[in-house]
Every structure is written in C-alpha cells, then in structure tokens.
Amino acid sequence: MSGEKIDTKGWSATDIAALEAATEELELLQALLEAERTAEAARRASPAYILAGLREQAELARAEREEAERAVLGEAELAKARAKHGRDKVALIPTLRGPIVLRAASQEELDKHDLRTEGLQTAADRQKAWRSFTADLVEHPAREPFLAIMTEFAGTWPIVAEVRDALTIAVRAETGKKG
C-alpha cells in the first residue's frame, strides 16, 4: 500500500488518525529493515567476517585432508593385517580419530575366552571381558589409543562388537564349532 494515495473521503477523524499512525509505523519498520540490511551488508564486507569465512573453509579443508590421511593409514594398516592374518580375517572400522583394524580371533583364543567368561555372573562382567578380549584383537591402533577412542566415542562399541562377532562367526564356521 505504500506510495498509493488512499481516498479517505467519508472517513472519520479516528479512522484517518489510525491510517496515519499505521502509515508512520510501516515507514518506520521499512526504515529499520533497510538499516538492518545495510548493517548486515557492512558486516559481511568486514575483514572479521571475511577472515572467519576463510578460517572456516581452511578448517574444512584441513578436516578433509585429515580424513584422507586416515583413509590412507587405514588402508595401509589393513593391508599389513591382511598379509599377516589373511584377507577375510581382518576388518577396517573408520572412526573420527582414525581407523581401527580388527582381526579375527583364532579358535584357540575363542576357546580360552569362553573358559574365562564361563563363570561370570553379571552382564557388566561379561561385557568387560568381551571388551578386553576385543581390545586384544585390535591390530591398529595400539591398545591404549584404541581404548581412548572407545572411551571418547562409547557409541562405537556396538559397531566394533558387530564386526568382531562377524569375524568370530566366520572363524567358528571355518572350524565347524558353534558359538
């Protein structure tokens, strides 16, 4: 409605006053909006804003580079583990802190673990034993960095356990033992 001349013939003084107040309010709001747009444009053109954007882009590039380095490291560690244990007896689990390379347990290791956990009464004790056993199967990284990753990202345990279990099933299927 701005810019249009409104025909107020036959309007009461109260209606005209309300129209004038609404027109003033609209003009004020439009001026505020324009001032905000101008301030936003100035902020986006400021060195601080531009530098922050560049820093963000640099951080994204750094993260991409680190991810690529982790992928290369993971593939190298996976290749070493495959050479040592066999192609189908290792798995790579990518994490935000680097790759985890997990190997399958031997049947002998599985049997020893079964004997150690046989008498454990509580779920917490069994879980602790399985986690310790799993840490023994990690080819990369070393035990302490692995446990640090698992402490920082506790939600990764179910993923690692699933991979461990798949490797275990494969070993037991190979030996014909149930478990």
C-alpha positions in Angstrom: 0.0 0.0 0.0 3.0 2.3 0.4 3.1 5.1 -2.2 -0.6 4.8 -3.0 -2.9 7.7 -2.2 -5.8 6.4 -0.2 -9.2 8.1 -0.7 -10.3 9.0 2.8 -13.4 10.8 1.8 -16.1 9.9 4.3 -13.7 8.6 6.9 -14.0 9.6 10.4 -11.2 11.6 12.1 -10.4 8.5 14.2 -10.0 6.3 11.1 -7.8 8.9 9.4 -5.6 9.2 12.6 -5.3 5.3 12.6 -4.4 5.3 9.0 -1.7 8.0 9.6 -0.4 6.0 12.6 -0.3 2.8 10.6 1.5 4.5 7.7 4.1 6.0 10.1 4.6 2.6 11.7 5.1 1.0 8.3 7.5 3.6 7.2 9.5 3.2 10.5 9.6 -0.6 10.1 10.7 -0.3 6.5 13.4 2.1 7.5 14.5 -0.2 10.3 14.6 -3.2 7.9 16.6 -1.2 5.4 19.0 -0.2 8.2 19.4 -3.8 9.2 20.0 -4.8 5.6 22.7 -2.2 5.3 24.3 -3.2 8.6 24.3 -6.9 7.5 25.9 -6.0 4.2 28.5 -4.0 6.1 29.1 -6.9 8.5 29.5 -9.3 5.6 32.0 -7.0 3.9 34.0 -6.6 7.2 37.5 -8.1 7.5 36.5 -10.1 10.5 33.6 -11.7 8.7 35.7 -12.5 5.6 38.5 -13.9 7.7 36.1 -16.0 9.7 34.7 -17.4 6.5 38.2 -18.2 5.2 39.2 -19.8 8.5 36.1 -22.0 8.3 37.0 -23.0 4.8 40.5 -23.8 5.9 39.2 -25.9 8.7 37.0 -27.8 6.3 40.0 -28.4 4.0 42.1 -29.5 7.0 39.4 -31.9 8.1 39.2 -33.3 4.5 43.0 -33.7 4.4 43.0 -35.5 7.8 40.2 -37.8 6.6 42.2 -38.6 3.5 45.3 -39.3 5.6 43.2 -41.5 8.0 41.9 -43.4 4.9 45.4 -44.0 3.6 46.6 -45.0 7.0 43.6 -47.3 7.4 44.3 -49.0 4.0 48.0 -49.4 4.8 47.2 -50.9 8.2 44.5 -53.1 6.7 47.0 -54.4 4.1 49.5 -55.2 6.8 46.9 -57.1 8.8 45.6 -59.0 5.8 49.2 -60.0 4.9 49.6 -61.3 8.5 46.2 -62.9 9.2 44.5 -63.5 5.8 42.2 -61.3 3.7 38.9 -62.5 5.2 40.1 -62.4 8.8 40.5 -58.6 9.3 38.2 -55.7 9.1 38.6 -51.9 8.9 36.4 -49.7 11.1 36.8 -46.0 10.3 36.4 -43.6 13.2 36.8 -39.8 13.7 40.1 -40.5 15.4 41.5 -42.8 12.8 41.0 -46.3 11.6 40.6 -49.4 13.7 41.8 -52.6 12.2 40.4 -55.6 13.9 41.5 -59.2 13.3 39.5 -62.4 13.8 40.3 -64.4 16.9 41.8 -67.9 16.4 39.7 -70.8 17.6 42.2 -71.3 20.4 41.7 -67.7 21.6 37.9 -68.1 21.4 38.1 -71.3 23.4 40.2 -69.6 26.1 37.9 -66.6 26.2 34.9 -68.9 26.5 36.5 -70.7 29.5 37.4 -67.3 31.2 33.9 -66.0 30.8 32.0 -69.1 31.7 31.6 -68.4 35.4 30.9 -64.6 35.0 27.5 -63.9 36.6 26.8 -60.3 35.7 26.2 -58.7 32.4 28.7 -56.0 33.3 31.4 -58.5 34.0 30.7 -60.3 30.7 30.7 -57.0 28.8 34.0 -56.0 30.4 35.5 -59.4 29.5 34.3 -59.1 25.9 35.7 -55.6 25.6 39.1 -56.7 26.9 39.0 -59.6 24.5 38.1 -57.3 21.7 41.0 -54.9 22.5 43.3 -57.9 22.2 42.1 -58.4 18.6 42.9 -54.8 17.5 45.8 -54.7 15.1 45.7 -50.9 14.8 46.0 -48.7 16.7 47.8 -49.9 19.8 45.7 -51.0 22.8 45.8 -47.6 24.7 44.9 -45.4 21.7 42.1 -47.9 20.9 40.7 -47.7 24.4 41.0 -43.9 24.3 38.9 -43.9 21.1 36.4 -46.2 22.6 36.2 -44.1 25.8 35.7 -40.9 23.8 33.2 -42.5 21.4 31.5 -45.1 23.6 28.8 -45.5 20.9 31.4 -47.1 18.7 31.4 -50.3 20.9 28.3 -51.8 19.3 29.9 -51.3 15.8 33.2 -52.9 16.9 31.3 -55.7 18.6 29.3 -56.4 15.4 32.4 -56.6 13.3 34.1 -58.8 16.0 31.1 -61.1 16.0 31.1 -61.4 12.2 34.7 -62.3 12.2 34.1 -64.8 15.1 31.2 -66.4 13.3 33.5 -66.8 10.2 36.2 -68.5 12.3 33.8 -70.8 14.0 32.1 -71.7 10.7 35.5 -72.5 9.3 36.3 -74.8 12.3 32.8 -76.2 12.4 32.3 -75.1 16.0 29.1 -73.4 17.2 29.1 -70.3 19.4 
